[in-house]
Amino acid sequence: IPDDTRSGPTGLFFKTIYELIGDRVEAVDFLIALGTHQPMSEERIHKHLSVNREELKTKYSDVNILNHAWKDPDTLVEIGKVDSTTVEELSHGLLSKGFSIRINKKIFDYDRAIVCGPVFPHEVVGFSGGNKYFFPGISGQEVIDVMHWLGALITSYKIIGTKDTPVRELINLVASKIDMPTGFITYVVQEEQVAGVFCGDHEEAWDKAVELSSRLHVHYTKKRYESVLSIMPEMYDDLWTGAKGMYKLEPVVADGGEVIVYAPHIDAISYTHGKIIKEIGYHVRDYFVKQWNDFKQYPWGILAHSTHLKGMGSYDAEKGIEKPRINVTLATGISKQVCDQINLGYRDPNSLDPEKWAEQHEDSLVVPHAGEQLYRLENE
C-alpha cells in the first residue's frame, strides 16, 4: 500500500480487504511501499488507515502493518540481476549499467502479493502505480538508482504523463522476476473521491487505470505562463515530496518564467536525503552529465531528484555557466540561506497572498492543491 504522500482512501481499502478475506486466510498483512521516503510513525499510520490505536489492538489485532526499510540489507533478498546490455537496449543507449534486483524478502512469507494503490502522472516513470509498488516501492537501492537516473536522462518534462516509457519497461522487467502470484487493486481518485477501481493482473488493472488517469489528471492550457503559483497541500511535508508541485507544472511555465512552490509548512529539504542534497544542490541534467566524474559516486536517485526539480536547461562546461529553462522559487519554511546554498530561488511565504496572486500578477496561473494534476500545453 502507499504511504500518506499519495492521496486516496487507503483506509477504506485497508478495512474492505480485511473484511472480505480476514477470516478466510491465515494472515493478511500490509507493507507500506515507502521507496526511500521516511518511515511512517504509528500516529501517521492510524490517520492514514482511518483507524485508532484501540481498533488496531482489538478488531485488527492479527494484522501486521510494516514500513519498508530500503536501507536495511537484512530486510532484502536478491531475486536476480539485470546486465548492462539489457539496460542499454531498454534505454535506447542512454544508460549502460547492470544491477542486482533486491526486494523486501517479507513478501515471500506469503502465498500472494497484492498491490493496492492509486495511479497518477509521474515524473520518473510516466504514470505511477502497478509494478512501481514493487520497484522502487519495496526494493533495494540498486533498482531505485538506475530507474530514477534513467528517468532523469530522459527528463521529467518528456516522460511525465506518458504511459509507455523505457523506465516503465525496466520496472516491468524486474517485476517479472518475482516468483509468486501477484494481483492488483488499482484505483484512480479525483478531488479525494474514487473515480474508478480496476482489479486483476497488471494489464487488466494498471492499463485501465492509466487510461482513466490520462483523462482526469491532465489539464491542458492554451498558453504558457510567466508566473505559476503552485500551492502544496500538507500531505507533502518536505521538499523531496513537495517537489511534485514543480514537476506537474513545468510544461506550462514560459521560457524564463517562474514556478513558485508555495508551502509555508515545509521546513525540510528531505528527511532522508537532506544532507546530500545540501552538498550537491539543484541543477539541470547536463550539469551532472558533463561533470559526471565529479558526481557519479552520489546516489543516482538523489541526482535524479535534483535535476527533476531544477527542470530543463543547459550547461556550458567550458565556461561553467548553467542556464535553466525556468526559475524555481521556494516560498516555504526553508530559509533564504539554505535556498541560496541549494541553488533555488527564495520568497518569504508571508509576503504572498495566494488568493490575490493572479489579480496582482499579469500572465499568471494559481494552482491550489498542486502535486497530482499534470498541466500540459495543448497540442504539444
C-alpha positions in Angstrom: 0.0 0.0 0.0 1.1 3.6 -0.5 2.3 6.0 2.3 0.4 9.2 3.0 2.1 11.2 0.2 -0.4 9.6 -2.1 -4.0 10.8 -1.8 -6.9 8.4 -1.8 -9.0 6.4 0.7 -6.2 4.0 1.7 -8.1 3.4 5.0 -11.2 2.3 3.1 -9.3 -0.3 1.1 -7.5 -1.5 4.2 -10.8 -2.1 6.0 -12.5 -3.6 3.0 -9.7 -6.0 2.2 -9.7 -7.2 5.8 -13.4 -7.6 6.0 -13.5 -9.6 2.8 -10.7 -12.0 3.5 -9.5 -11.5 7.1 -11.3 -14.6 8.4 -10.6 -16.7 5.3 -6.8 -16.6 5.4 -4.1 -17.4 7.9 -2.7 -13.9 7.6 -3.3 -10.6 5.7 -0.6 -8.0 6.4 0.1 -4.6 4.9 3.5 -3.4 3.8 3.9 0.3 3.2 5.7 0.9 -0.1 7.9 3.8 1.0 10.6 3.7 -1.6 13.1 6.0 0.0 10.6 8.1 1.9 10.8 8.3 5.7 9.1 5.5 7.8 5.6 6.3 8.9 5.1 6.8 12.6 2.3 5.0 14.5 0.3 8.2 14.6 0.5 8.8 10.9 -0.4 5.1 10.2 -3.5 5.5 12.3 -4.6 8.5 10.4 -3.6 7.0 7.0 -5.6 3.8 7.6 -8.6 5.7 9.3 -8.2 3.6 12.5 -7.3 4.3 16.1 -4.9 2.6 18.4 -7.7 0.7 20.1 -9.1 -0.7 16.8 -5.6 -2.0 15.9 -5.3 -3.7 19.2 -8.8 -5.3 19.0 -10.5 -5.6 15.7 -7.3 -5.7 13.6 -5.1 -7.3 16.3 -4.0 -10.1 13.9 -2.8 -7.6 11.2 0.8 -6.6 10.9 1.5 -3.1 9.3 5.1 -2.8 8.2 7.3 0.0 6.9 9.6 -0.9 4.0 13.2 -0.5 5.2 15.1 0.1 2.0 18.4 0.9 3.7 18.5 -2.3 5.8 20.1 -5.1 3.9 18.8 -7.7 6.3 15.2 -7.0 5.1 16.1 -7.5 1.4 16.7 -10.6 -0.8 18.3 -10.7 -4.3 16.0 -12.3 -6.9 18.1 -11.8 -10.0 20.3 -9.4 -12.0 19.9 -7.2 -15.0 23.0 -6.9 -17.2 24.3 -3.6 -18.7 23.4 -4.7 -22.2 19.8 -5.1 -21.4 19.7 -1.7 -19.7 21.4 -0.2 -22.8 18.8 -1.7 -25.1 15.8 -0.6 -22.9 17.1 2.9 -22.6 17.9 3.2 -26.3 21.6 3.9 -25.5 21.1 6.5 -22.7 22.4 4.3 -19.9 24.6 1.2 -19.7 24.6 -0.1 -16.1 23.9 -3.6 -14.7 22.4 -4.1 -11.3 21.2 -6.6 -8.7 17.4 -6.9 -8.2 16.7 -6.8 -4.5 13.3 -6.7 -2.9 11.8 -6.8 0.6 12.0 -10.5 1.4 8.9 -10.3 3.7 6.6 -10.8 0.7 7.9 -14.3 0.2 6.4 -15.3 3.5 3.0 -15.1 1.9 1.1 -17.0 -0.8 0.2 -13.9 -2.8 1.3 -10.3 -3.0 -1.4 -7.8 -3.9 -0.6 -4.2 -4.8 -3.3 -1.7 -3.7 -2.7 1.9 -4.7 -3.6 4.9 -6.9 -2.4 5.9 -10.3 -1.3 9.5 -11.2 1.0 11.1 -13.8 4.6 10.6 -12.5 7.8 12.4 -13.2 10.1 9.3 -13.3 8.1 6.6 -15.0 5.3 8.4 -16.8 2.4 7.1 -14.6 2.6 5.8 -11.1 1.1 2.6 -9.7 1.2 -1.0 -10.8 4.5 -2.7 -10.6 6.1 0.5 -9.3 4.8 -0.5 -5.9 7.3 -3.4 -6.1 10.1 -1.4 -7.7 11.1 1.0 -6.3 8.3 0.8 -3.6 9.7 -2.1 -1.7 13.1 -2.6 -3.5 16.7 -2.1 -2.7 18.7 1.0 -3.7 20.2 -0.5 -6.9 16.9 -0.6 -8.8 15.9 2.8 -7.3 19.1 4.5 -8.5 19.0 3.1 -12.1 15.4 3.7 -12.8 15.4 7.2 -11.4 18.6 8.2 -13.2 17.2 6.8 -16.4 14.1 9.0 -15.9 16.3 12.0 -15.3 18.3 11.4 -18.5 15.0 11.3 -20.5 13.9 14.3 -18.4 10.7 14.7 -16.4 9.4 17.2 -19.0 9.3 14.5 -21.6 8.4 11.5 -19.6 5.6 12.7 -17.2 2.1 11.7 -18.3 3.4 9.1 -20.9 2.2 5.6 -20.5 4.8 3.5 -22.3 8.3 4.6 -21.3 11.8 3.0 -21.0 11.6 3.3 -17.2 8.2 1.5 -17.0 9.6 -1.2 -19.3 12.5 -1.6 -17.0 10.2 -1.8 -13.9 8.0 -4.4 -15.6 11.1 -6.5 -16.5 12.4 -6.6 -12.9 8.9 -7.3 -11.5 8.7 -10.3 -13.8 11.4 -11.9 -11.6 9.1 -12.0 -8.6 8.4 -15.8 -8.3 5.0 -15.7 -6.7 1.4 -14.9 -7.6 0.7 -11.2 -7.7 -2.5 -9.2 -8.1 -3.5 -5.5 -8.4 -6.2 -3.4 -6.9 -5.5 -0.2 -8.8 -7.7 2.9 -8.3 -8.0 6.5 -9.6 -9.1 9.4 -7.4 -10.2 12.9 -8.3 -10.7 15.6 -5.7 -10.4 12.9 -2.9 -13.2 10.8 -4.4 -12.8 7.4 -6.0 -13.3 7.7 -9.8 -12.5 4.1 -10.7 -11.2 0.8 -9.3 -9.6 -1.8 -11.5 -8.7 -5.3 -10.3 -6.8 -8.2 -11.8 -3.4 -8.7 -13.3 -1.1 -5.9 -14.3 -2.5 -5.4 -17.8 -6.1 -5.6 -16.6 -5.8 -3.2 -13.7 -2.9 -0.8 -14.4 -3.6 -0.2 -18.1 -7.2 0.7 -17.4 -6.3 2.9 -14.5 -3.8 4.8 -16.7 -6.4 5.3 -19.3 -8.7 7.0 -16.8 -5.9 8.9 -15.1 -5.0 10.3 -18.5 -8.5 11.8 -18.8 -8.9 13.0 -15.2 -5.4 14.1 -14.1 -4.1 16.0 -17.2 -5.2 19.6 -17.5 -4.5 21.3 -20.9 -3.8 25.0 -21.2 -3.7 27.1 -24.4 -0.6 29.0 -23.4 2.4 29.0 -21.1 2.5 31.4 -18.1 5.3 33.8 -16.9 4.3 33.1 -13.3 2.9 29.9 -11.8 2.0 29.7 -8.1 1.9 26.1 -7.0 0.1 25.7 -3.7 1.1 22.5 -1.9 -1.2 20.6 0.5 0.2 19.5 3.8 0.5 15.8 2.9 3.8 16.8 1.3 5.9 17.6 4.4 9.3 18.0 2.9 10.7 19.3 -0.4 11.6 15.8 -1.6 7.8 15.0 -1.8 6.6 18.6 -2.3 8.7 18.9 -5.5 5.8 17.4 -7.3 4.4 20.9 -7.3 7.1 21.8 -9.8 7.1 18.6 -11.8 3.4 18.7 -12.7 3.6 22.4 -13.7 6.9 22.7 -15.6 5.3 22.1 -19.0 3.2 25.3 -18.8 5.8 27.7 -17.5 7.1 30.1 -20.2 10.8 30.1 -21.1 12.4 32.4 -18.5 9.3 32.3 -16.3 9.0 31.3 -12.7 7.2 28.5 -10.8 6.8 29.2 -7.1 6.4 26.3 -4.8 4.2 27.7 -2.0 4.3 25.6 1.1 4.8 27.5 4.4 4.5 24.2 6.3 7.6 22.7 4.6 10.8 23.4 6.5 13.0 20.5 5.4 14.6 19.6 2.1 14.4 15.9 2.7 14.1 13.9 5.9 16.2 11.1 4.5 18.4 12.8 1.9 18.8 16.4 3.0 22.5 16.2 3.8 23.5 15.0 0.4 21.1 17.5 -1.4 22.7 20.4 0.5 26.1 19.2 -0.7 25.2 18.9 -4.4 22.4 21.4 -4.8 19.7 21.5 -7.5 20.9 21.6 -11.1 19.8 20.8 -14.7 20.6 17.4 -16.1 23.6 18.4 -18.2 25.3 20.0 -15.1 25.7 16.4 -13.8 26.2 14.7 -17.2 29.0 17.0 -18.3 30.8 16.7 -14.9 30.0 13.0 -14.4 33.3 12.1 -12.8 32.5 14.6 -10.0 29.1 13.3 -9.3 28.8 9.6 -10.2 29.6 8.5 -6.7 26.5 10.1 -5.3 23.2 8.1 -5.1 21.7 8.4 -8.6 18.2 8.6 -7.2 19.2 11.8 -5.4 20.8 13.2 -8.5 17.6 12.5 -10.4 15.5 14.4 -7.8 17.9 17.3 -8.1 17.6 17.7 -11.8 13.8 16.9 -11.9 13.2 19.9 -9.6 15.5 22.3 -11.4 13.9 21.3 -14.7 15.1 21.5 -18.3 18.2 23.6 -19.2 21.8 23.5 -20.4 25.3 23.7 -19.0 28.4 25.0 -20.7 31.2 23.0 -19.2 34.0 25.2 -20.6 32.5 28.4 -19.2 30.9 26.9 -16.1 27.5 28.5 -17.0 24.3 26.8 -16.1 21.1 28.0 -17.9 17.8 26.5 -16.6 14.8 27.0 -18.8 12.7 28.3 -16.0 13.3 29.7 -12.5 12.2 27.6 -9.5 11.5 29.5 -6.3 10.6 28.2 -2.8 8.1 30.1 -0.7 8.4 27.6 2.2 9.7 27.4 5.7 13.2 26.8 4.2 15.4 29.8 4.8 16.9 32.1 2.1 20.3 31.0 3.2 19.5 27.4 2.5 17.8 28.2 -0.8 20.9 30.1 -1.9 23.0 27.1 -0.9 21.0 24.6 -2.9 20.7 26.8 -6.0 17.0 27.6 -5.8 15.2 31.0 -5.6 13.6 32.2 -2.3 10.5 34.2 -1.4 9.1 34.9 2.0 5.8 33.0 2.1 4.4 35.7 4.4 4.9 38.2 1.5 2.5 36.2 -0.8 -1.3 36.2 -0.8 -2.3 33.2 -2.8 -5.9 34.5 -3.2 -4.8 37.7 -4.7 -1.8 36.4 -6.7 -3.5 36.1 -10.1 -5.0 39.6 -10.0 -1.8 41.1 -8.8 0.4 39.5 -11.5 -0.4 39.5 -15.2 0.1 36.3 -17.2 0.0 34.1 -14.0 -1.6 30.8 -13.0 -2.5 29.8 -9.5 -2.9 26.1 -8.8 -4.4 25.1 -5.5 -3.8 21.6 -4.1 -0.9 21.1 -6.6 1.1 17.9 -6.9 -1.2 15.4 -8.6 -2.8 17.2 -11.5 -0.5 17.5 -14.5 -0.6 20.7 -16.5 0.3 20.4 -20.1 0.3 22.7 -23.2 -2.4 21.9 -25.8 -1.1 20.3 -29.0 2.4 19.7 -27.6 
